Amino acid sequence: MFMKKNFEQKTVNGVQMGNGTLSFQSVKLNVHCFFIDGVLIDTGAKSLERFFKAFFKQHEIDQVVITHFHEDHTGCASFLQKELQLPLFMDDLMLESCMKKADYPLYRQLFWGRRRPFRAEPIGETFRSPHATWQVIKTPGHSIDHLAFLNTDTGQLFTGDLYCQEKTKVVLREENVPVIIESLKKVLTYEFDDVFCNHAGYLSNGRTALKRKLEYLLDLQGTILKLYDEGKKLDEINHTLFPKKYPIMSFSSGEWDSVHIVHSVIKQKDHTLIS
């Protein structure tokens, strides 16, 4: 499979940004990693390792912190640990899984590469870098182990995949939209200025962007529940709200789909009623 690859670097308010992009036919995916004050946030994808390696070697990295276990964020973790002897830290929920051979669908292996096993340590609630104290914020929903990192000295918030884009149209099967809503509410209780997203990059009006996403998801959740209460079936709701089909839906054999948004909202409502 012929894949176009690209890599760009830039610096925003002291944060070094590395952004790798993969393109195949009509599907285009990208992922960032960030460096500031000795801290590398996420490790990029294995399929883009030669680009990310060059990026890593430009900086004096003291420690690596990981927002979540997905392979586009952990693909070069093994290299950083084995070749550069760097300590890795992440939420404890997926530590054991990351020590094993990665198990995810073939299309993701073709795009992001085959992540090698690595051993990380539990990150705790805070950590230190030479000039800052960092707050670790649990933000599940996109994945069960998802974290955001707030540099409390600079007011810079690194949100992993919590944001990605304002108006979410498709999500992974494992994602939980009501939980993402709660995570957005949670990060908005903190004081921050800049926001750095692993896919959207730097958000100049970060707080406003996160608020808009929260408002969009709250409105979407309300509409889904209204249609469900009117007796509409899941597929009917999905077709009404998301009539457009995106290439990633067929390319991923349905692992990415708008129907997972609807399903997670309805599932949460039914679970609440039962309990």
N, C-alpha and C positions, 0 to 999 in steps of 0.2 A: 504494500500500500504506500503510494507516494504522498508524503506529508510535508507541507511547507512549514518551515520553522523560522521564527524571528525572535530577536531579543533586543530590548531597549533598556537603557539605564538613565536615570535622572535623579536629582536631589531636590527635595522640597522641605524647607524649614529644618534643615539638618538631618533629614531622613534620607538615606540612600535607598533607592527603589530599583529592583531588578524585575523586569516583566517579560516572561516568555510566552510566545504565541504559537499555536498549532492550527493549521488549516487543512481540511480535507473536503473537497467538493464544496458543499454549501454549509458545512459545519466549521465554525471557528471558535476555538477555546483559548483562554489565556489564564495565567496565574502569576501573581507577584510574590516576592519575598522582600523583607525590609531589614535594614540595618541602622542602628543608632546606639551610641554609647556602649559599644562592646556587645550588644545584644542583636542576634539574628532572629527574626520572627518568621518562622516557617522555612521550608527547605526547597521548595520548587518540585518539579516533576522529574522522574528518572529519564524520561525521553528527551528532556532538555538539559541533561546533566552537564554536558560540555560547556554550555553557556553559563549555567549557574556556578559551576566550578570556578570559572574565570572571575565571576562576580564575588564569590566568597574570598578568593585569594587576594582581592584588592583591599580587604578590610581586616582589622585586628579583632577577630571574634573571640569573645570570652565564654559565651554561653549561647545555647540555642533553645528557644521556647517555641512550642508548637500549638497552634490553635485547635487542631483536631486531627484525627488519624487518617483522613482521606489521602489517597495516593498522590494527588497533585500538591499536597502540602507536606508530605513526608518522603517524597521520592528520592531525595538526596540525603536523607538522614543517616543512612548507613555510611556513605562516603565521609560525612562530617565527623562521625564517631570514629570510624576505623582509620581513615587517612589523616585527619586533622586532629584527632584525639580530643574532640570537644564534648562537653557534657550536654545532654539533651534533657529537656523537661516538658512534661505535658500532664493533662488530667490523668488520674489513675485508672479510669474506667476501661481504657483500651491498651494499657501497658502490655498485658500478656499477649493480646492479639498481635501487637506490633513486633513481638519477638518471634513470630511464626511467619512462614511463607504467606505472602499476601494472597487473599482469595477474593477476587472481584471479576466482573464480566469481561469477556474478551475485548469488546469495543473500548473499554476503559484501559485495558492493557495496551491496545494499539495506540491510543492517544497519549496516555500518560506514562507508559512503560510499566515494567514489572518491579514494583518496589521491593527492595531487599529487606530482610529482617533487621531490626535494630533494638537496642535496649535503652529506654528512657527512664527517668526518675520522676516520682510525683512532684508536682510543682509547688503545692502549697497555696496559701492565700495571698502572699506577697513575695517579691524577690527584689534584690538590689543590683544595680549596675554602678559603675564608678561615680556617676554624678546624679543618680536618681533612685527613687523608690517606686516600684511598680505594683499596681493593684491587679490581681488576677480575678476576673469576673466570670462566673459560670453562666454561659449563654446557650443552653441546649436548644434543640429544635431542628437545626440543619443536620446535626449529629448529636448523639447522646453525650459525647465528651467535649462539646464545643466550648471554647474559652475566648474571651476578649482580654486584651492587655492595655492598661492605662498607665502611662508615664505620668505620675502625679506631679513631677517637677515641671514638665513642659506642657501638660494638658493635652497630650497627643494620645488618641485612642486607636488601637489596632483591632479591627472587628472581625478578622477572618472572613467567614462566609455569611455573617449575620445580615449584611446589607446586599451585596452583589448588584442589585438593581432596584429601582423604586417600585416598579409595577411588575411583580412576579407573575409569570404566566405558566411556567412549568417548574416542577420540583422533583427531586428524587423520591422514589417510593418510600424510603425510610423517614422522610421529613415530616414534621408535625407543625402545622401552621399555628394552632393555638399556643403551642409552647414557644414558637418564634415570637409571637406577639408579646408574651410575658417577658421574654429575654430583651426585646426592644424596650419595653417599659422599664426594665431593670437598669439597662445601661444609661437611659435618659435621666436617672436619678443622680448620676455622677457628674462632676464638673469636668468638662473637656472642651477643647477648641477644634483642633485638626482631627479628622478621621481618615484612617488609611484602611481601605478594603482590599482584600487579596485578589479581587477580580476587577472591580471598578477603579482601583488605584486611589489617588488622593481625592478626597471630597472637600472642596474649599469651604463650603457651608455645611460642615458635617452634622451638627446637631439638627439643623433644619432638614437635611436629607433623611436622617433617621426618623424624625417626626413624621415626615411625609410618607415614608414606607409604613410606619406604624398605622397612620390614618388610613392608608390604602388597604392594609390587611384587615383592619377593624371593619371598614365598610364592606369589604369582600366577605368577611366572615358573617356579618349581619345579613347580607343578601342571600348567601348560601343557606343560612338557617331559616330565613323567611320562606324561600322556595321549598325547602324540605318540610316545613310545617304546613305548607299548602298541599302537600302530598306528592310533590315531584320526586321522581327517582334520581339516583345518583347520576346516571348517564344523561338524563334530561337536563339536570342542573349544569353539568359540565358543558354540554353542547350549547346551552343558552349563554353561559358566561364566557366560555372560551371556544368560540367557533373556529378560530384559526388553528391550523396544525403546523407545527414547527419541525424542521428536519431532524432535530435531536430526538424527537419522539419515536420516529421509525428507526433511526440509526441505533438507538439504545434498546430497541425491542420493547419499548414501553417502560423502561426503568425511569426515564424522565417523561413526565406527562402532567397535564393540567388536572387530570382526574384525581391525582394524589392530593392536590390541594383540597378538593371537595371532600374526598374520603376522610382526610384527617380532621376536618371541621365537624363532619357528621359523626364520626367515631367518637370524638371528644364529647359531643352533646349526648349521644346514647350512653356513653360510659358514666357521665354525670347523672343522668336520669336513673341508671341502674343502681349506682352507689348512693 
